[in-house]
């Protein structure tokens, strides 16, 4: 990664210094050494970015739909050409393994290609009227400007999941990446849009500490929609700010995802699913398996097989080819998870497997005989630790799974697929997968949660709806007769 390339903001079509007196330091989570420093953006920089996006959007929305579609496909070509560069950035900046980085770029390419069709799918309609001689026309139009706030875990994809659909629908965008991943979550995105030839100012990237800019990004009067991916705590605040300012909001928040293993499940398959769903990207995924709920008849066999899977997962430097679990984003996260672990053990949970902790790298941690009221089961872990909860019946499994304020994703393993679906239908979650694990995302499928896991849906037609608005124009084709 050429660190000198990423020391400026991308605002209003130019690479420029932020106006803050303070810097954002980008750290390598594995070595814990600085990669680069960026002078932070201020509310004035954010204002400049939003105004540039609004000005550019006025022209962009008038561009022929097929031309906008072609531009999105050109963007996909640029990303494909710069694949190795982006992988390098993801490994250095977010601690991504090679497998995770490859997966993330594939997700980005999929959503960009799906979004390329959005400009020709903004369908209107003509409807009849109660009034004689009237024609009702319904138009689907861009919202104007969208503010996108991204997370650190899948920074490239989870920003592009909102950016690509928003741009394709004819909007302008301003991005605020997580300060832990300013390049992979923002600056590289500005760079690929610039290389693909999109209008100057249509997309800007502002790297800023929330402690310095406060609510300036969400309160600004220009954006009509704010898209946020991150913690439920922060999402609640953003939702409150947007509600106060009558802005639409799309929130993809935390999860405490349950995986249910029924008594007739394929236990080997369930253990494989649990290992992938828990330890992919060291568990730093909102959809990751957090609680594994297992019928007592197959409990011991599942524990044996799950422990075996976990013990063979390689941890360490994410740039080494065979590494699966790399570093957590910072040591604060390691300490937080260890605290959940210690408190749960003190309350009676038993240790099945405890991997090594070296720096920010935390090997697999598995507790068993966990109760749903223990810290390891109550909190979103966001790391390579989990609790296994025994239950005596299917009904108890469903009750335990639903006993959480969250409702993002989940999984059910069953011997009968239709029985699995019957159980899945009873779980209070936006997404759930039968005979698989909870980490799934596809570009044409509705992605989002229930309860404290968020509002709105990304993906396919649902993303198109999030970033467009509906306008009714009626046409009176002959003189109307009025009552007075």
C-alpha positions in Angstrom: 0.0 0.0 0.0 1.4 3.4 -1.0 0.7 5.3 2.1 1.7 8.7 0.6 -1.3 8.4 -1.8 -3.9 8.4 1.0 -3.0 11.4 3.2 -5.7 13.7 1.8 -9.5 14.0 1.7 -11.4 13.5 -1.5 -13.8 16.5 -1.5 -15.6 18.1 -4.4 -13.6 16.3 -7.0 -10.2 17.2 -5.6 -7.7 15.6 -3.2 -7.1 18.2 -0.5 -6.1 18.6 3.1 -8.8 18.6 5.7 -9.2 21.8 7.6 -8.9 20.3 11.1 -5.9 21.0 13.4 -6.1 17.3 14.3 -5.1 14.1 12.5 -6.7 10.7 12.1 -4.0 8.0 12.6 -4.6 4.9 10.5 -3.1 1.9 12.4 -2.2 -1.6 11.2 -4.2 -3.8 13.7 -1.7 -6.7 13.4 1.5 -4.8 14.0 -0.2 -1.9 15.8 2.0 0.5 13.9 0.8 3.6 12.1 0.2 3.3 8.4 -0.5 6.9 7.7 -2.0 10.1 9.1 -4.7 12.3 7.6 -5.6 15.8 8.6 -9.2 15.5 9.7 -12.3 17.0 8.0 -14.3 19.7 9.7 -18.0 20.7 9.4 -16.9 23.2 6.8 -15.3 20.4 4.7 -18.5 18.3 5.1 -20.5 21.4 4.0 -18.3 21.7 0.9 -18.7 18.0 0.1 -22.5 18.1 0.3 -22.8 21.2 -1.8 -20.6 19.7 -4.5 -22.7 16.5 -4.5 -25.9 18.5 -4.8 -24.5 20.5 -7.7 -23.2 17.4 -9.5 -26.3 15.5 -8.9 -28.4 18.0 -10.7 -26.7 17.1 -13.9 -26.1 13.4 -13.1 -29.8 12.7 -12.7 -30.4 13.9 -16.3 -27.8 11.6 -17.8 -29.4 8.9 -20.0 -30.2 5.8 -18.0 -28.2 3.5 -20.3 -25.2 5.8 -20.0 -25.4 5.7 -16.2 -25.6 1.9 -16.4 -22.5 1.8 -18.6 -20.7 4.0 -16.1 -21.4 1.5 -13.3 -20.1 -1.4 -15.4 -16.9 0.7 -16.1 -16.6 1.1 -12.3 -16.7 -2.7 -11.9 -13.9 -2.9 -14.5 -11.7 -0.5 -12.5 -12.3 -2.4 -9.3 -11.4 -5.7 -11.0 -8.2 -4.2 -12.4 -7.2 -2.8 -9.0 -8.1 -6.0 -7.1 -4.7 -6.8 -5.7 -4.2 -3.3 -4.6 -7.5 -3.3 -2.7 -6.7 -6.7 -1.2 -3.4 -5.3 0.1 -5.2 -2.3 1.7 -7.8 -4.5 3.3 -5.2 -6.8 4.8 -3.0 -4.0 6.1 -5.8 -1.7 7.4 -8.6 -4.0 8.6 -6.7 -7.2 9.4 -8.5 -9.1 6.6 -7.3 -12.6 5.7 -6.8 -13.3 2.0 -10.0 -15.3 2.0 -12.0 -12.5 3.6 -10.5 -9.8 1.4 -11.3 -11.8 -1.8 -14.8 -12.4 -0.5 -15.3 -8.7 0.2 -14.2 -7.6 -3.3 -16.5 -10.3 -4.9 -19.4 -8.8 -2.9 -18.5 -5.3 -4.1 -18.4 -6.4 -7.7 -21.7 -8.2 -7.4 -23.5 -5.2 -5.9 -22.0 -2.8 -8.5 -23.1 -5.0 -11.3 -26.6 -5.3 -9.8 -26.8 -1.6 -9.3 -25.8 -1.0 -13.0 -29.4 -2.1 -13.8 -31.1 0.3 -11.4 -31.2 3.3 -13.7 -33.3 1.3 -16.2 -35.5 -0.2 -13.4 -36.8 3.1 -12.0 -40.2 2.2 -13.4 -43.2 4.6 -13.3 -46.8 3.7 -14.0 -50.1 5.2 -15.1 -53.1 4.6 -13.0 -56.8 5.4 -13.4 -58.6 8.1 -11.4 -61.8 8.6 -9.6 -62.1 12.0 -11.4 -63.4 11.9 -15.0 -60.8 12.9 -17.5 -57.8 12.6 -15.1 -54.7 10.4 -15.6 -52.5 9.6 -12.6 -48.8 9.2 -13.3 -46.3 7.8 -10.8 -42.6 8.5 -11.1 -39.7 6.9 -9.3 -37.0 9.6 -8.9 -33.6 10.0 -7.1 -33.8 11.4 -3.6 -31.0 13.9 -4.3 -28.0 13.4 -2.0 -27.2 10.4 0.3 -24.9 10.5 3.3 -23.2 7.1 3.9 -21.5 6.3 7.2 -19.5 3.0 7.0 -18.0 0.5 9.5 -14.5 -0.9 10.0 -15.2 -4.6 9.6 -16.1 -5.0 5.9 -15.3 -1.4 5.1 -15.1 -1.5 1.3 -18.2 -3.6 0.8 -20.5 -2.1 3.5 -19.9 1.4 2.1 -20.3 0.4 -1.5 -23.5 -1.5 -0.7 -25.1 1.9 -0.2 -23.0 4.0 -2.5 -23.3 2.0 -5.7 -27.2 1.8 -5.6 -27.4 5.5 -4.6 -25.2 6.7 -7.5 -26.9 4.3 -10.0 -30.3 5.7 -9.1 -29.1 9.2 -10.0 -28.0 10.6 -6.6 -24.9 12.3 -5.3 -23.1 10.7 -2.3 -20.9 11.9 0.6 -19.1 9.2 2.5 -17.8 9.2 6.1 -15.7 6.0 6.6 -14.8 4.6 10.0 -11.6 6.3 11.3 -10.0 2.8 11.7 -10.4 2.1 7.9 -10.3 5.5 6.1 -8.7 4.1 3.0 -10.6 0.8 2.4 -13.8 2.3 3.6 -13.6 5.6 1.7 -10.6 7.0 0.0 -10.1 4.0 -2.3 -13.8 4.3 -3.2 -13.3 7.9 -4.2 -10.3 6.9 -6.2 -12.1 4.2 -8.2 -15.0 6.4 -9.0 -12.6 9.1 -10.1 -10.7 6.7 -12.4 -14.0 5.4 -13.9 -14.8 9.0 -15.0 -17.8 9.9 -12.8 -18.6 13.7 -12.6 -16.4 15.7 -10.2 -18.1 16.3 -6.9 -20.7 13.5 -7.4 -19.0 11.5 -4.6 -16.9 12.9 -1.8 -15.1 11.2 1.1 -14.7 13.0 4.4 -12.5 11.4 7.0 -13.3 12.8 10.4 -13.6 11.9 14.1 -17.2 12.0 15.3 -15.9 13.5 18.6 -14.7 16.5 16.5 -17.6 17.0 14.1 -20.5 15.9 16.3 -23.7 15.5 14.3 -22.6 17.8 11.4 -22.7 14.9 8.9 -26.2 13.7 9.7 -27.8 17.1 10.5 -26.6 18.9 7.3 -29.7 20.1 5.4 -28.7 18.7 2.0 -28.8 14.9 2.3 -32.3 13.4 2.1 -31.2 9.9 3.3 -28.6 8.8 5.7 -27.3 5.2 5.4 -25.5 3.9 8.5 -23.9 0.5 9.2 -22.6 0.0 12.7 -23.5 -0.4 16.4 -27.1 -0.3 17.6 -26.1 2.4 20.2 -24.8 4.8 17.5 -27.6 3.8 15.1 -30.2 4.8 17.7 -28.6 8.3 17.9 -28.4 8.7 14.2 -32.1 7.6 13.9 -33.0 10.2 16.5 -31.1 13.0 14.7 -32.6 12.0 11.3 -36.1 11.8 12.8 -35.7 15.3 14.3 -34.6 16.6 10.9 -37.2 14.6 9.0 -34.6 12.7 7.0 -35.1 9.1 5.8 -32.6 6.7 7.3 -31.4 3.2 6.5 -29.8 1.5 9.5 -28.0 -1.9 9.5 -27.1 -2.4 13.2 -25.8 -5.1 15.6 -26.8 -8.7 15.8 -26.8 -11.4 18.4 -27.4 -14.2 16.0 -28.6 -17.6 17.0 -27.8 -20.9 15.3 -30.2 -23.7 16.3 -29.1 -27.3 16.0 -32.1 -29.6 16.2 -31.9 -33.3 17.3 -32.2 -34.7 13.7 -29.6 -32.3 12.3 -26.4 -33.5 10.4 -24.0 -32.7 13.2 -20.8 -32.7 11.1 -22.5 -30.2 8.8 -23.7 -28.1 11.7 -20.2 -28.0 13.2 -18.7 -26.9 9.9 -21.3 -24.2 9.6 -20.7 -23.0 13.1 -17.0 -22.7 12.6 -17.3 -20.6 9.4 -20.2 -18.5 10.8 -18.3 -17.7 14.0 -14.7 -17.4 13.0 -14.8 -15.8 9.5 -13.0 -12.5 9.8 -12.4 -13.3 13.4 -16.1 -12.9 14.2 -16.1 -9.2 13.3 -19.3 -9.5 11.3 -22.7 -8.2 12.2 -24.2 -11.5 10.9 -21.7 -13.8 12.8 -22.9 -16.7 14.9 -23.0 -15.5 18.5 -25.2 -18.1 20.3 -25.2 -21.8 19.3 -28.4 -23.5 20.6 -28.1 -27.3 20.6 -30.6 -30.0 21.4 -29.3 -32.0 24.4 -29.6 -35.3 22.5 -26.9 -34.2 20.1 -25.1 -31.8 22.4 -22.0 -33.8 23.3 -21.4 -34.9 19.7 -21.7 -31.3 18.5 -19.3 -30.0 21.2 -16.7 -32.6 20.2 -16.9 -31.8 16.5 -17.1 -28.1 16.9 -14.0 -28.1 19.2 -12.1 -30.2 16.6 -13.0 -27.7 13.9 -11.9 -24.7 16.0 -8.6 -26.3 17.0 -7.4 -26.5 13.4 -8.1 -22.8 12.5 -4.9 -21.0 11.8 -4.4 -17.6 13.5 -1.8 -14.9 13.0 -0.6 -12.5 10.3 -3.5 -11.9 7.9 -1.0 -11.5 5.0 0.1 -15.1 5.3 -1.9 -17.3 2.9 -3.3 -19.9 5.2 -4.4 -17.5 8.0 -8.1 -17.5 8.8 -8.2 -15.5 12.1 -6.2 -12.3 12.0 -6.2 -9.4 14.4 -9.2 -7.7 16.0 -9.3 -4.0 15.0 -7.8 -2.9 18.3 -6.8 -4.1 21.7 -9.9 -2.5 23.3 -12.0 -5.1 21.5 -9.8 -7.9 22.8 -10.2 -6.6 26.4 -14.0 -6.3 26.0 -14.4 -9.9 24.8 -12.1 -11.2 27.5 -14.3 -9.4 30.0 -17.5 -11.0 28.6 -15.7 -14.4 28.8 -14.4 -14.0 32.4 -17.8 -12.8 33.7 -19.6 -15.8 32.0 -17.1 -18.3 33.4 -17.6 -16.8 36.8 -21.4 -17.3 36.4 -20.9 -21.0 35.6 -20.0 -21.3 31.9 -17.4 -24.0 31.1 -14.4 -23.7 28.8 -14.5 -25.9 25.8 -11.6 -24.3 23.9 -9.5 -21.3 24.7 -7.1 -20.2 21.9 -4.0 -18.1 22.4 -4.2 -14.3 22.6 -1.2 -12.5 21.1 -1.5 -8.8 20.7 -4.7 -8.2 18.9 -4.9 -11.7 17.6 -7.4 -13.8 19.5 -7.7 -17.5 18.8 -11.1 -19.3 18.9 -12.8 -19.1 22.3 -15.7 -21.4 23.0 -17.8 -21.7 26.2 -20.4 -24.5 26.8 -23.2 -25.0 29.3 -24.0 -21.4 28.7 -27.3 -19.8 29.8 -29.0 -17.2 27.7 -28.7 -14.6 30.6 -24.9 -14.8 30.7 -22.8 -11.9 29.2 -21.4 -14.1 26.4 -25.0 -14.7 25.3 -26.5 -11.3 26.0 -24.0 -9.1 24.1 -23.0 -8.9 20.5 -19.5 -10.4 20.7 -18.0 -9.1 17.4 -15.0 -11.4 17.9 -13.9 -15.1 17.8 -15.7 -16.2 20.9 -19.1 -17.8 21.4 -21.3 -19.7 23.8 -23.0 -23.1 23.3 -26.4 -23.3 25.0 -28.1 -26.7 25.6 -31.9 -27.1 25.3 -34.3 -29.9 25.9 -36.8 -29.2 23.1 -37.4 -27.4 19.9 -39.8 -25.1 21.7 -37.1 -24.1 24.1 -34.7 -23.5 21.3 -37.1 -21.1 19.6 -37.8 -19.3 22.9 -34.1 -18.9 23.7 -33.3 -17.7 20.1 -36.0 -15.0 20.4 -35.0 -13.9 23.9 -32.8 -11.1 22.6 -33.4 -7.4 21.6 -31.6 -8.1 18.3 -33.0 -9.7 15.1 -30.5 -9.6 12.3 -29.6 -13.1 11.1 -29.6 -16.7 12.2 -29.5 -20.3 11.2 -31.4 -23.6 11.7 -29.9 -27.1 11.2 -32.6 -29.8 10.7 -32.8 -33.2 9.2 -35.9 -32.1 7.2 -35.6 -28.9 5.2 -39.3 -28.1 5.5 -39.2 -28.6 9.2 -36.2 -26.3 9.3 -38.2 -23.7 7.4 -41.1 -24.1 9.9 -38.7 -23.3 12.8 -37.0 -20.5 10.9 -40.4 -18.9 10.4 -40.8 -18.6 14.2 -37.5 -16.8 14.8 -37.8 -13.0 15.1 -35.1 -12.0 12.6 -34.8 -10.3 9.3 -32.8 -13.1 7.7 -32.3 -16.8 8.6 -30.7 -19.8 6.8 -31.6 -23.5 6.9 -28.7 -25.9 7.0 -26.2 -23.1 6.7 -24.7 -20.5 8.9 -25.8 -16.9 9.5 -23.2 -15.0 7.3 -24.9 -14.7 4.0 -25.3 -11.7 1.6 -26.4 -11.6 -2.0 -26.8 -8.6 -4.3 -30.4 -9.3 -5.4 -31.8 -10.3 -1.9 -33.3 -8.1 0.8 -30.7 -7.6 3.5 -31.7 -6.1 6.9 -32.9 -6.8 10.4 -35.8 -6.5 12.9 -36.0 -5.1 16.4 -32.7 -3.5 17.5 -30.9 -4.7 14.4 -32.0 -1.9 12.2 -34.5 -0.3 9.7 -34.8 -0.7 6.0 -33.3 -3.2 3.5 -30.3 -3.3 1.2 -29.9 -5.4 -1.9 -31.8 -5.6 -5.2 -35.2 -3.9 -5.6 -35.1 -3.1 -1.9 -32.0 -1.0 -2.3 -33.5 0.8 -5.3 -36.5 1.7 -3.1 -34.3 3.0 -0.3 -32.5 5.5 -2.5 -35.4 6.7 -4.6 -38.6 8.6 -3.9 -42.0 8.4 -5.5 -43.8 11.3 -7.1 -47.4 11.6 -8.2 -48.3 13.8 -11.1 -51.9 13.9 -12.2 -53.0 15.2 -15.6 -56.5 16.5 -16.2 -57.2 15.7 -19.9 -60.5 17.6 -20.1 -62.1 20.3 -18.1 -63.1 19.2 -14.7 -66.4 20.0 -13.2 -66.1 21.4 -9.6 -68.7 21.5 -6.9 -68.5 25.3 -6.7 
